[in-house]
C-alpha cells in the first residue's frame, strides 16, 4: 500500500522565514548594548527523543504519522539568559545522487557529527516556539522544557503503523533547530535525525 505525503491543516511554514532571517537580517546594536549571544558556549540540548507520532485517522480512514522531537534546553554559561525563541525545520533526506559529479545539497548538507543525512532543499514542515524562555530568564545550570515540536507534514497509510515505517517508499527525516535571543539573528542550535520509531501521545 502506498504511503502518501499529506499536509496537516493549520500548518504555518515559518522555518523558511527563519532561515532567510538568519541569512539576511542585520542587527544594529546601539552603544552600550550586549553582543549577540554565543550560542555554543551558552546553550546545550539534552534529553532528546525523536520519532513518529500517530495523530489519528483522517476522513478517508488512513492513519497519519508526523515526525516529532522533544528536548530540553540547558544554560551551560555562568550568566542568566532571557528571551529565547525556538524554531524547528523538518526536512526529508535527499535521495542519493547517481551522478558523482552532482553538487551536494547546499541548503541542508549532512552533519556527520550529528548523524544526519543531507536534507532536501525544500523544508517538510516546521514548528515555532515564540516564548521558549521569557523575561524571567534561565539561570546558569538550569534547564527549560521539555519542548515538543511536530512537523505540519507527515505520511498517511491504510496499513498498520509499524508497516508504514517499514514501507519501501518511506523516507527518513531530520530536524534542524534554530534559536533566537532577543533581536539577534536566528542561529543554528543543532540538528537531529528523526528515529524510525513510534511515539505515544
N, C-alpha and C positions, 0 to 999 in steps of 0.2 A: 504494500500500500504506500502510495506516495505521500511524503510529508510536505506540507505547504508552508511557505512563509506567510505570516499574516500580521498586519499592523494592529496594535491594540488601540481601542478608542481612547481619546483623551491624551494621546502622546504629544508631548511638547519637545520638539527637537532643538535643544539648546546647546548640545555638545559642539555642533559646528560653530555656533556663535562664540562659544568659549575658546575654541581653537583660534578663530580669527582674532579674538581679543588678545590671546596670548601672543600672536604673531604681530599684531598691528597696533596695539594700544601703547601709547606713550604717556607715562605718568610724570608730571612735573611736580616736584616736591618743593613747597615753599621753604625758605630758610628756617632752620630750627626743627623741621620735621624729621622723623626717623627714616632710616634707609629701608628699602624693601626687605621683607623677611627672608632670611637664609633658610629655605625650606628643608634641605637635607640635614642641617645642623639643629633644626628646631622640632621637626615633626617626624614621627615614625608610625607606620601602620602595623597593627598587631591583631591577633585573634581573627585571622581571615578564614572565612568559609564561603565557598562558591559552589554553584550547581544550577539545577534546573527546577523551577517552581511550577507546579500544576496550578493554573489559575481558574480551572473549571471547564465546563462544557460550553461550546458555542452553540449558535442557533441551528447548526447542521449536525449537532451531536458529536462533534470532534473535540478531543482533548487538546488543551492549549498548554504548552510549556514555554516559559520565558527564562532567559539567563539572569541569574541573581548573584549578588555578592553582599556579604555582611562583614564588618570590620570595626575596630576601634582606632582612635587617633590619640597618640601619646605625645605629650610635650617633653622632649628629651633635653631641652635647654635649661638654663638657670634663671630664665625670666618668664613671667606670665605672658600668655598670648591671647589676644582678644580679636573678636570679629573675623571669623573664618567662614567661607563658603566652600562647598564641595561640588564637583561635577564628575560624573562617570560616563565615559563614552564607550559604548559596546561596538565591537567590530567582529565580523566573521573572518576566519582565517582565509587569506587569499589562496587560490588554487596554485599548486606548484607550477612554475613555468616550464614549458617544454623546450624553450629556446634558452640556452645557457647565456646568450648574449643579451637577453632581455633585461632591462633595468629592474632592480628591486623596487617594491612599493616605496614611494618617497614620503607618504603621509604617515604611515604606521609600520616602520620596519620591525623585524623580530628583535626581541630582547633576550639574549642568551642567558643572562644572569637571572632574569625573572622567569625564564622558561616559557616565554610566549612566542606565538607564531607571528609571521608578517601578516598584518591585517589588511582587509580591503580598504581602498581609499574612501569609499562611502561608508559612513557610520551606520550601525544597525541598532539604532535606539540609544537612549541616554537617560540619565537621572540627575536631577539637580537638587541640592540641599542648600537653601538660601541662608540658613541660620544654624550651621553646624556647631559653631561656638559663638556665643553672643558677647555683649559688653562685660558680662560678669567674668569672662576670661577663663583660661585653662592654666592652672598653676603648674610650676615645674614638677615633673614626675607624675602628673595627673593624666587620666585618660578620659576621653569623651566618646560617647556612643553606648552601645553598638549602633552603627548606621547600616541601613539596608538599602540597596539600590537594585531596581529591576529595570530591564530593558522594556521599551514600548513595543518591541517586535519579538516574535517567537515562532515556534513551529506548531502546527496543528496536525492531528492524525486520528484515524479511527482505531488504530491498534493499541494494545496496552502500552503504558508509558515507557516501560523498560525496553520494549521493542522499538519505540521511537528513537531512543538514544542509540540503539544498535543498527538503525536503518542505514543502508548504503548511501543514501542521499543526505545524511546528517552531516553538517559542517560545524566544526568546533568554533568557539567564540572566545574572545578575550575582552577585558575591560581596562581602559586607561583612566586613572584617577587624576584629577586636577584640583588644586586648591587656590583660593584667592584670599589674601589678607588685606582687609580694609579696601583701599582703592588701588592696591598693587595689581599688576597684570596677572592673569591666570598662569600658574606654574605647574609643571608636571610633578606629581607626587610619587606615583608608582603605577605599575600595571600588573595584571594577574590573568592567568588562564582561567576560564570557567570550567571547573571539573565536570566530567560527564557522569554526574550522579543526581539522583532525585532528592529534593529538599522538601521537608514538611512545612506547612503553613505556620 
